[in-house]
Amino acid sequence: MNTAQRDHQNAVSWIEAEIENMIRNLGQPNASSAATSCVTLAFMLRAIDEAEHRYFRARIDKIYANYSASIVSAA
């Protein structure tokens, strides 16, 4: 595995871990801040490409949309 592949794998693992933390902390202030920051930083450092950047951002948005919909339907 070359350096770029290792960096990519590390970035994806880091992002996945932060998304899991975000899911555990939904409903708390700034629950998505670390996950969003990880995605942005990994993209800026070119550890993930633009398609992956869009994928992870959409995934975070979808998690929040599902969470918000569940609150509305519970009320």
Sequence and secondary structure as in RCSB ss.txt:
>XXXX:A:sequence
MNTAQRDHQNAVSWIEAEIENMIRNLGQPNASSAATSCVTLAFMLRAIDEAEHRYFRARIDKIYANYSASIVSAA
>XXXX:A:secstr
  HHHHHHHHHHHHHHHHHHHHHHTTTSTTTTHHHHHHHHHHHHTTSS HHHHHHHHHHHHHHHHHHHHHHHHH 
